[in-house]
Amino acid sequence: MGKKLKGKDLINLGFPKNNSINIALGQINRYRKKEKKDRILEEAKDVLLHPEKYQGNAIWGKVAEGLTKPVEVRMHQLRNTRAPFSIYGENEIDDQAKYQLYDALKLPITVQGALMPDAHSGYGLPIGGVLATENAVIPYGVGLDIGCRMALSIFPMKASYLKGKQHQLENILKDHTKFGMYETHDKKQDHEIFERKEFQDIPLVKRLKTKAYNQLGTSGGGNHFVEFGIVNIVDENNEFNVTVGEYVGLLTHSGSRGLGANIAKHYTYLATKQCPLPKNVQHLAWLDLNTHDGQEYWLAMNLAGDYAKACHDNIHKRITKLLGVKPLTMIENHHNFAWKEQVDGIERIVHRKGATPAGKGVLGIIPGSMTAPGYIVRGKGNSDSLQSASHGAGRKHSRRKCKEKFTKSDIKHQLKMNDVSLIGGGIDEAPMAYKNIKKVMGNQQELVDVVGTFTPKIVRMDK
């Protein structure tokens, strides 16, 4: 018997001559190739005889599915008509983003869609795109940065504290925040997230655990930030019992780091193999939630979202400790995620790629730019928007266009005009890259009420 396990070894065990052999070989080569052939064949025989025992198993579950209820791989065509949809601030949105939504609305799994007023084109769903589907999840409908989110701590300190302690606060951000692919904290902190069984049960996620541990409490590049600023509460009937007035706030924006990016890439690849689509919409490939891979992605996606929250909690905990004062409250929300929600009384999968959950009474944060205010909002539960709102101001110029159009002195001028101190930040994140946040908010008055604002004063971004 040769050392390498081959298809004929599985046929000799009694495996049917169909795709279950390819699935088994793929799983074995990916996760078990260093183990002894005899032992693997012994397990494979048991899977063949008792596939029901292995449903949901990290390695053999997909093989058991191939033996009992194979995933049907067939070319899917788009429908001729679009599912119902709404667009907010249509005149401010580029045509490409609209066309991307129109394509997504023709998927056979789509039941409803919406486009937020900060929308612009992206991969798969446009940024600012919301899509409700029937029992299927689109990895690129969630996005690469799974669970990218906002978190705001409001402190019982007067706004004047920012001016008086500006130098110390700048040093806190310089020394105690980490950005980009390679920076990590010297002093690592543990978190209960690493006890989660997904880190043991899902082979891909298991391999990413060390990286996730090292990156805990760090922020990505691009538009991710940690900022001190002035919180102005304007609604006295707020749920978090903070009286109307000005306070010091700490606002963070980042996601699930390398963990989320690797999960997104892996399951998008699996989706494109299982769900062939016309070339112009291949990024919208989906996973059926009744399949092994669909269930596994759902678990991995939720873990990545919880890990993103753990990163924010870690950042806020570190900085709060240095400030020596407890926050009055914390407000937070995802904006790259998929949820099981009721749409017209039926459970659907609602994807929000660059969109803020805005269910009735749900609090969220919609940032502007490094020189424009962000907004603390309360959702109105508008069903036409799939209970969603924008996730920010939205880009007016691409990163490439910013580098062609603006200079460092342009940015310095804007910062000076708005009395903002910036640490890091490239030309591609120039304040001028973004739409007018006040106009964006004006285009979604039927989606959210404003509870307060956050005005950035000390901003830290990647170099």
C-alpha positions, 0 to 999 in steps of 0.5 A: 500500500502506497503512503499517499491516499488516493481515490482508488483507496476510497473506492476499495472501501466502497465509496460511490464513484461520484464527487464524494471521493473528490470532497474526501480527498480535498478534506484529507489533503487540506487537514489530515495529510500528515497522518497515517494512511491506515488511520484515515482509511479507518475513519473514512470507512466509518463515515461511509457506514454511518454518515449521520454520525458525522453531520457537522463534523469539522473535517468529515461533515462535508464528506458525509454531506457528499454521501447523503445529500450532495450539494447541487453544483449548477450554473445559476442564471439571473432573473429578468426582474429585480426584487423590490428595492429602495435607494436613499439619496439617489442623486449623490450615488455613482451609477456603478454602485446602483448597477451593482445593486441592480445585479444583486436584486436579480439573484434567484435568492434575493427577496429585497434590497436597499442602497444607503445614501453613502453608497459607492461601488465595491466588490460583490455588493456595493458599499452601502448595499443591503440585501435580504436573501432566502436561506443563503449567505453571500460572503462578499455581501458581508465583505472582507472585513467581517464585523467592521464596527464602531464603538464610542465611550462617553466620559464624564469629562468636560470638552475643555479637557481635550485642549488642556491635556492635548499633548498627553492624549496624543501620546496615549494614542501614539503609544497605546494604539497599533495599526496596519498588518504588522503592529501588535501590542508588546504586552498581550492581553487574553480574552474569553473569545479564545475559549470559543469552540469554533477555534477548535472545531473549524480547521481554518479558524483553528489555524488563525487563532495565534494570529488573532491572539497577536492582533487583539486590540489592534486596528487595520489600515485604510479608514480605521481610526481611534479618535478623541473628540467632543460628544454633544448629546442633544436628545434628553430622552436617550436610552443611556441616561446621559444628560444633554451637554458636551463630554469627552468621547473615544471613538474607534472604527475597525474590524476583525483583522486577519481573522475576518479577511481569511474567513471571507476569502476562504468561503468566497472561494468555496461559494464560487465553486458551489454556485457558478454565476455569470462572470459579471456577478461571480462575486455574489456567489452564495452558500446555502445555509442548509449545507455544511459550508454554509453552516460553517461560514455562519459560525465563522462569521459570527466568531469574527464579529465577536472578535471584532467587538473584543478588539474594540473592547480591548482598545477602550479598556487600555485607554480608559485605564490610562485616563483613570475614569470610567465611561458613562456609557458605550455605544457600538454597532457592526456595519459589515455583517449578516443577520437572521431577521424578519422581513415581511414576517419571514426569517431572511438573511439580511446582509449589510455591507457598509450599512448600520443596523437601524431597527426601531430604537436601535442605537448606532454611530455614523462617522463623518471624516477626520474633520467632520462630525459623526452622529449618534443615531436611533433607528426608526425601523424603516422596512423599506430600508430593511431597517438600515442606515448609512455607515458613514459619509461614504467616499466621493473620491477613490484612493487612487483619485485622492493621491492624484488630486490632493497634497499633504498641505491640502490636508494640513489646511483642512486640519488647521481649519477644523482644529484637528490634530492628526497622527498618521493618516495618508492622502487616500484618507484626506477629509476631502475624499468623503461626501458631505456628512450633513447632506448624507444625514439629510437623505436618511431622515426617515431612517434614523433620529439624531441623539448626539454628535461626535466631533473629532479633535485628536485622530490616530490612523495607520501611517 
